[in-house]
């Protein structure tokens, strides 16, 4: 078994055409045709376990590769792999891999799932004291009747520290319109086997009960970044309001995770990252606010104007996502989450190795206490005070999502607590819409439009306030599942 550390970068096909002859790369490359067959059971047992099995053919040579579940942030993949030559296109299930244990009696059901065909251009590069294998893959993923293009650069660390991968990536990004890759070729193939996505929701956080606080932090940060990048790819492909919403949720979850784990993190990069995430979240938020208002507007002049304004806001989102500033932020986030956040002393170095369960219980209790304090007298709060309560409720909700798996007992308490928290969030969200809609219409000089009277009116406010107060009281009365 070996350990693979790889940074994946995606680039447009026209840029890839000129890349092999670029002055950026001095050594002469090698070029070869590759075809890989990926195998799984009909119910995708391997994929569900985070494992891939392929046989890759280059000329007459066939190499079987098993890749295990590992850590993956946006772009950086670190995972165990097992390789061996095989005589044909039939997998060999050796006991030195996790395959026999995963498949059991289902081994006979293994069959080809999809195929990847690429032309690979390969360089071996020295980057400081590190050695990096860089490949440019161009080709196609084929699954049944569906296909997807492949055009990506993979930087695999042969020797040295992972920081070298990001140093090379930044040098390439200075001349090429690169994005961090978020999906492996195997994940692209499985995506073709399932339904198309209009958006991606956050994946369930699965933490080892024996994890330390720093290990839990690293896993949660990686999932937040991946959640964002999956939806960002959809936004770059076209206007998808739900993908925009989920991208914004992902950024909020990421910022919440950074705040929850602040004592564990090296503080040096936090200010810069927070500032850049606020900038990007603001760009997405402007477009999202218009989408929400547009959903509630009846057909007419106001809706037409809102639609036109929303189109411009989405164009601004796309321009931001394609900017050098955003590319730099992606690389900064990925490097910081993968290798940079743990290299310098945090505010509380003793907490890094503390049990994640203890850290989570303390963090959740602190978040609940803050929300309880901000929600006192909810019905009499100002719009700004209720907005602060809403942000506290969201952060508690994200904390519950992050840490729920560390507390397998009290499932009933956990379910009821999460349901009450979700109900409170819904009503606080409605109250926030009532507060922000008039201000947004005023900013757009549309407040006097006749159609504006058909939007949600403040006469709903008393009813929603009463229900929000009931939801808050119910939540505060719930037993916690972490103590």
C-alpha positions, 0 to 999 in steps of 0.5 A: 500500500502507498499513500497518494497526495494529489492536487487536482486542477480543472481548466478549459479545453482551449487553454489545455491546447496551448499548455503542453508547449508553454514556456511554463514547463521546461522538461519534455513530456511523455504522452500516452493513451490510457483507458480505465475500466471502473468496477463495482457491484450493481448497488455500488457497494464500493462507492458507498464505502468510498473505495474505487477499483479500476483496471487501466490499460496503456499499450499492452500493460494493465494495472489494477488500482484500488483507492481507499477512502481518505481525506479530500478537500477542494482539490487536494486528495490524500488517500491510500492506494494499492496497485498491481499488474493484472493479465486482463480486464478481470479484477484480482481481489487480493487480501492485501486490499480492503476489497474482500472485506468490503465485498464478501459474498458480493465479489461475484457481482463485480462488473464494469460500471463506466470507462474513462479514456484520456490522452495523458501528457506527463512531466516530472518536475522539481519544485524546490526540495519536492518532486512532483508528477504533473499530468494533463489529462484530456478525454471522456468519461463514458457511462452507459449512454451518457458522457462527460469531458475530462480536461484537468491537471493533476499534481501528485507529490512524489517527494517533499511537502504538500505545500510544494503542490500549491506553490506550483499550482499558483505559478500555473494559475498566474497564466492559466484560468484554473479551478480547483477540481472537486471530483475524482474521475471515479466520482464523475463516472458515478455522477453520470450513473445517477440523476443530474443535480440542480444543487448539492446539499451538505454531505453528512459529517461522519467523525470517528468517535476517537477523533481529536478536536483538530482531526474533527476540524480538518474533516469538517473544513474539508466538507464545507469547502467541497460543499461550496465547490460542488455548487460553484461548478453548477453556477459556472455552468449556468444560472441555478438559483438553488445552487446559488443558495447552497453555495451561500449556505456552504460559505456560511457553514465554513465561516461557522466552522472556522468560528467554532474551531477558532481556539484550535486554529492557527490565527495568522490566516483567519483575518484574511480568509474571513475578509475574503469569504465575507466579500464572496458571501456578499456577492452571492447574497445580493443575487440570492436576496433578489431570487427570494424576492422574485419567487414571491412577486406576481407576474407584472412590471415589478416581477419583470424589473426584478428578473432583469436586476437578478440577471445582472446580479447573477452575471456579477456572481459569475464574474466574481467566480471567474476572477483571479481573486476568487481563484486565489481564495480557493487555493488559499482555502484549500492549502490552509484547510489541508496543511496550513491551519495546523503548523503554527501555535493556536490560541489554545494548543492544548485543545488540538489533541483534546477528544472531539466529543468533549470539544463538541459538547463545550462548543454546542453548550456555548452556542446554545447559551448565546442563542438563549441570551439573544432570544430573550423577549423575542417578540419585542426585539428589533429587526436587527436584534432578531437578525442577530438571533437568527445568526446565532440559531444558524450557527447552533444548527451548523454545530449540531450538523457537524457534531451530531455523529459524535453523540450516538445516544439520545437519538430521540433528544437529538431528533426533537432538538434539531426539529425545534431548531429548524422550525425556529429558523424557518420563522426567523427566516420569514421575519428576516424576509419581511424586514429586508424586502422593503429595504431592497425595494427602496434601494432598487427604487421600486417601493412605490410600484403598485405590484409591491403591495402584492409582496408579503406584507407586515400584517403577517408579522404578528402571527409569525412573531407569535409562532417564533416565540413558541418555537423558541420556548419549545427549543429552550425547553428541550433536553440537549443530546450532548450532555 
